[in-house]
Amino acid sequence: MSKLDKDQFNNKLFEYLDSNNEIVNSREWVKSVNEQWDHQDAVGILKSWESLGTVVLTFVNATGLLLTEKGKQAVANGSPEALLWAACGVDGGLTPKEASDRFGPTAFGAARSKKWIDTDKVTKKLVQSATSITDATREILSDLTNRLKETKDINDMKKSGFVEEKNLNYCKINKGEKYGNRKKKQADLTLDMLKDDAWAQEEFKFNVNSKGLVPDSGFRHPLSKVKAEFKQIFLDMGFQEMPTMNYVENSFWNFDALFQPQQHPARDSHDTFFLSDPEKSHDFTDDHLEKVKTVHSKGGYGSIGYIYDWKLEEAEKNILRTHTTAVSARMLYKLAQTGFKPQKFFSIDRVFRNESLDATHLAEFHQVEGVIADKEISLSHLIAVISEFFRRLGIDNIRFKPAYNPYTEPSMEIFGYHPQLKRFVELGNSGIFRPEMLRPMGLPEDVRVAAWGLSLERPTMIKYEIDNIRSIFGNNINVNFIQNNPICMFKPLK
């Protein structure tokens, strides 16, 4: 982008407006005058004319799809899979590694799925399996405006890195009431104006409503605001807060005590963060350990268990806790040892999972958990409590769906409707803790424990109408959003 010439811009602006009533799209007009001018610089000049009443600006929010550098290359030379197909017809084909090195990791899969290439059984090289092809990707990108009408096309092209969505906001420019006034008001009285009385020929502008600079200060994060609301709702419903300071947990309390088998996929390094120092810990009693080991490997309490060789070394591995249910397990064990009496617990704190980041998932997030321990409670009690909890949050449109959890039976997933995403978003999980988890702790047979867990971020997204979780937690957060948003109060009880 070249620096915008202010005088040249003003000449072009008024030359156009003198002959026309309006400029419909400032971005397109600036580009037509000089492709190298920056639109944002132009808007700055236009706003100064608007302050004089010379022009009237109407701002329009808009986004558009633009070709990335990869997309431009595909238009110029062909898509990666088409280039790979062409190369496979030369010199007896390519090895898969050569194909990946030359055309990228996605070219082979795309070309094979379109049945353009195949692998020679003798040479193990990639060869053409189609005599001719139509490069639909190149055709779509070459006519981006008209061809990308289907959501699937848009998503495919964005996912492949051929196009990107960018902010293309613009303004409509009309003549103002003082269009003939093209002399700008002065904001400052200068020494030169005073020397020769030139100030008398100038007009000055003053902002009598100015309140001055806002002093630097801290602002409460939206998650903190919602967390305080959640905590108050739990306290109003008679819950007691659990201690949750231990981010590092061993696998025994995080998995084994919850009747989660040691071969469960969640215990893989792809889903859980394991510590290397200290690698292990042992803070559970031998009696509890033996009961957990037995119910896993042989069964008990009406269960046949998982029938496998339970290993102590797996239970001792230290991890970043994947859920605050590990804290609930510790509290229930303590409750069993000190003499059972009905209790309602809650916690709100951070958990960690080795997740792939997207609009609704983070590797580090907050979990909200509620636990009710009493005699002869059932799923209907749990549904009632969860419904009341979300009613107090102001989220009325919720749904339940049957689910599977290793440590609850029956189990339910909880979904809430997101007005911005226009779909139901998973809010959390719930269920009745299994006897295989509770009985080894020493809780009486007629005691049942209902629990539910949800993220703090997703309800916050719904209340603030945010469509990407990274906008409220992580490196992408907008500081202005934190400063300018009031506390999001949930609607009062009726």
N, C-alpha and C positions, 0 to 999 in steps of 0.2 A: 504494500500500500504506500502511495506517495503522499506527502503532506498536502492537505487540502489548502488551496489558495483562497483565502477569505474574500478578497475583492472580486476574484473571478467567479467564485460561487455566488456572491450577491448579485453580480451583473447577470449571470445566467438565470438566477431565481426570478428576479423582477422582470427580466426580458420575457420569460415564459409566462408569468402571471399577468403581465400587461396584455398578453394576447389570448389568455385562457382564464377561465373562472377558477380552476383548481388544479392541483396535482394529486392524482388519485393514490399513488403509491410512491412515497419518498424514496424507498430503497431502489425501486426500478428506475425512477427518474435520475437519481444521483449516478447510477451505473451507466445510464444512457449518455449523460454529460461527460463523465470521465470514469472509466472502469477502475482506475487506480485510487480514486477517492474513498476514504473511509466513511461509511454511513453514519457511524456514531459521532464523528466530528461534525458532519453536516447537521445532525439533530441538535447539537450544541448551539450552532449558529441560529438555527430556526427557533429555538426556545428564546433566544435573546430578542428576536424580532417579535415573537409572540408576547413578550413582556411589555412591548411598546404598543400592542394592539394592531401592529402592521399586518400580521397573519394570524390565523386561527389553526391550531393543530389538533387533529383527532387521532389518538394513538390506537393501533390495532395490534393485538397479540397474534402471532402466527409462527408456525414451524414449517420446515420443509426438508425434503430429502435431497442430499447432495452426494455426488460421487466422491469416494475416498480415492487416494492415490492408487490403491489396488483396483478400484472400479474403473478409473481412467485407463489403467494398463489393459484391463479386460476389454474395454471398448476399442482401444487402439489395436491390440494384437490378438484378442480372443481370450476366452475364459481359461483358467488353468487346466481344466479337464480336457478342453478342446486342443490345447497346445500339447498336452500329454498324448492324446490320441494321434495327433500328427507325428509326434516324435517316435511313437511305437511302430510306425510304418517305415522307419529308416534303420538300416544296419541291423536288422533282426531283433529290434525291440530294446527295452531297457529293463534293468533290474528294479525291484521295488524301491531300493535305497536311492538309486539314481533318479527315479521318478520323484521321490520325495525331496531330494536335494535340489532338483532343477525347477520343480513346479509347485512345491509346497506340500504339506501333509494331507491336505483335503482333496487334492486332484485325483489321486488314485481311487479313493472311495466313490467320488462323484462320477468318474468315468466308468467304473465297474458297475455302479448301480444303474447307469443308463445303458449298460450292455454295449459300450463302445470298445472296451478292451477285455482281454482275458489273459490268463497265465499259461504259457506254453509248458506242457507237462514234462517235456524233455529238457529244455534249456532253462526252465524256471524264470523266463523273462516275460515281460508284459508285451503282448502283441495285439494288433487290431482285431476286433471281432465284428466290426461294422465296416462296410465298404464306404459309407458316407455318413455324415452327421449334420445335424442342424444345431448350431450353437445358440440355444434359446436364451441363455444367460446374457450373452453379448447383445442379442436383439433387444432384450428388456432394458438393459443398461443404456443402450444407444438411444432409446426413446423413453427416458425415465418418467417424464411427466404423464404420458398417456398409458404406459404399460403397467406401472405399479399401482393398480387399482385394487387388487385383492390383498387382503391382510396377509395371506400365506406368502405371496410374492414379496411383500415388504419385509416380513420377518425373516424369510430365507436370505434375502439380499443383505439385510443388516447383520444377521448371524454369520454370514460368510465374509463380512468385512468389506463388501463392495459399496455400500452406501451408509451414510450416517445422518441422523436427524439433528438439525441445527435450528437455533433460534433465528427467525427471519422477521422479527417485529418491524413495523414501519408506521408511518403516520400519513394521514391525508392532510393536504395543505390548502386552505382557503384564504381569500382576502379578508382582512380584519376591518373593523370600523375605521381605523386610522391607517388604512393602507397607504394613503398619500404621505404619511409621516415616516420618513426614512432616516431621520436623524436620531441617533440613539441618546437616551438620557444618560447622564454621567452618574457614576456611583460614588466618586470621590472628588473632593475639592483639592486641586493641586496648587503648588506654589506658583507655577507659570500663570495660571488663571488669575491669581491675586495680583501679580505684578502689573498686568496690563488691563485689568478689569474684564478679561475675556469671560469670566464666570457669569457676567450679566447676560450674555448671549446664549448661555447653556441652560438646558433643563436637567434637573437632578431627580433621581429616584430614591425613595426612602421606604424601608419596610417597617412601618409603625407597629406591626404585629409580631415582630421578631422577639423571641424569648431568649436569644443568646445561645451559646453552646451548652449542650447537655454534658454535665461533668462525667468524667470517667468513673464507672462503677461496675460492680458485678451484676449479672442477671441470672435468674434461676432458669435452669434448663427445663424444656418441656417434659422430659422423662422424670425429672425430679418433681415437677408439679403433679404429674399423674400418679407418681409413686406415693406422694403424700395423700392424694385422694383415695387410692387403693387401701393404704394403711388405715385411714380413718374408717372406711367402709368395713374392713375386717374387724376393727376394734368395736364399731357400733354393733356388729353381728355377734360379739362375744368371743372373738378369737384372741389367742395369746401369741405374741411374736416369738419365733424361734431364733436362737443365735446362729448366724450364718457366716462368720468371719473366715472360715477355713476354705479358701479357694482350692487348695491342694487336698486331695482326698485319696485314700487307698481304694483299690478295686473291690475289697471286701465290702465296705459300706456302700460304695457306689453301684456295685453290680451283684455280688454274691449274696449279701444279706437281703437283697430284693428278689431273690430267686431268678436271677438272670444268668443263664448258663455261660460257662467260660468260653464256649465256641460261638457265642452270639456275635453277629456282624458288628454290632455297636461297639464291641470291645476291640475292634481292629484299629490299627493306627490311622486308617483312612477316615475314621469317624471320631477318634478320641486322641487328645494330646497326652502323651506319656512323658514323665519326667526322667531325666538321666541322673540327676543329683539333687536330693537323695532318691535313689531308684526304688527303694522299698520302705515299708513301715508296717508295724504290727501293733495295733492299739485295740484289739478285741480279745475277749476272754476265750480260754480254751474250751469251756463248756459250750458257748455260743458257736464257736468255730466247728466243733464236732457235730452239733445239731444241723448246722447249715451244710456241712460236708455230706452228712447222711441223707438229708432230704434231696440234695442235688444228685448224688450218685446212686442211691437205693430207693428213695421215696419216703413217704410217711404222711400221716394226717389225711389219708384217703387218696394220696397221689403216688404214682410209680416213679416220680422224679424224672431225671433226664437220662439215667443209666449210662454214666461215663465216669472216667477216672478223674475225680476232682483234684486239683493241684493247689497246694498252699502257696507256691511261688507266684502263681497267677493272681491270687487274692491279695498278695502283699505289694503288688506293683502300684506305684504312686502315679496319679493322673491329675490333670485339671478337671475338677468335677464337671460332669456332663449334665447334671440336673440337681436341684436342691432337694430332691427326694432322698438323697443320701443323708441330708440333715434330718429329714423326717424319720428315717430309719433309726438314727441315733436317738432321737427323742422318744420314739415308741419303745425302744429297748430300755431306755432309762425309766419310762413309765411302768414297764413290766416289772422292773427290779424294785421299784419303790412302792409298789402296791397300786393296782389299777384303780383309776377313777376316770369318769368320762372327761374328755378334753377336746378342745378345738384349737389347733395351731395354725399359724400362717408364717410365711417368709417371703421376702422380696430381695433378691440379690443376683449377682452375676453367675453365669455358667458358661462353659466353653465347649464347642464342638468343632471338629474339623470339617466344616461345611464349605460347599461351593457358594460363593457370594452371588446373590441376585436381589431382585426388588423386595423380597420378603424374607431373606435368610442372611444371617451374619455368623461369623465364627465365634464371636463373643457377644452375648446378649443377656438380658435380665429375665429371670423366671419368677413368676408369682405362683405360690403354692398354698393351697388350703387343705387341711387334714382334720377329719372328724373321727374320733374314737369313742365308740359307745356300744351298748349291747343291742343286738338284734336290729341294727339299721340295715337298709336295703338300697337298691338302685333308685327307687322312687324318692327316698330321702335325699340322695345325692343330686338328682335332677332338680328337685325343689330348691335346694340350697344354691346350686349353680345358677338357676334361673333368677333367683332373688338377688344373687351377687351381681349378675350382669344387668338386672333391672336397675339396681342402684348406680351402676356405671352409666346408665342411659343407653345401653345397647339392647334394644328389644328384639331385633330381628336375628335370633340365633337358632342354630340347628344342631342336632346330635346325630352322630353316625356310629354304628357299631365298629369296634376296632379290636386289635389284639395287642396286649402288653404282656410281657413275661411275668409281671408282678401284680397285675389286676385281672379280675374275672368276676363279673362282666366288665368290659371296657368301652368307653365312648370317646370319640373325637368331638371337639366343640368348634363350630364355625360361626362367624359373624359377617354380616353383609357390609362391604366397603363401598361407600357411595361414589368414590373417585375411580376405583378399579372396576366398578360395576359388576362385582362378583363376590361370592362368599369366600372369605379368607379364614384359614385354619387359625383359631385362637389358642387352642390347647388340647390337653388330653385329660381323661378322668377315668375313674373306676373304683372297684372295691378290692382292697388288697387281699391277695390270696392267703389261705391258711399256711401254705408252705413258707411264706415270708413271716407271718405273725407268730405261729406256734413255736418256732425255734427261739424266739425272743422271750417266751414265757408268758405271753398274754393268754388269758382264759379262753376256752373254746367258744363261749357265747359272745365274745367281743369281736366286733367287726370294725374295720377302718375304711372310711370313704375318703377319697382324695381327688383333687384336680390341680392341674398346673397349666399355666398359660404364660406367654411372653408379655413383658411390659411394653415392648415396642409396638406390637401389632394393634392392641387397643388404642395406643396413642396415635398411631397412623390413622385409625378410623375417626377418632375424635377431632384431630387436626386436619383431616382430609388430605393426608400425604400419601403419595403412591409409590414411594421408594424408601425402604427402611434406612438406607445409607444417608438420607437427608436429615435424620434425627440422631444418628449414632455412628461415629466414625469420622474419617478424614474429609468427607464431602459435606459436612454440616455447614450451614450458612449462619454466620454469627449474627447477621441482621435478623434472621428468623427468631433466634433466641431472645434478642433484645426487644423486638417489636410485638411478639405474641403475648397476649394476656394469659393469665391462668385459665386453663380449659376446665371450667366447672361442669360437672356432670349434672344432668337435669334433676331437679328435686323430686323427692318422693311424692306420689299423689295419694 
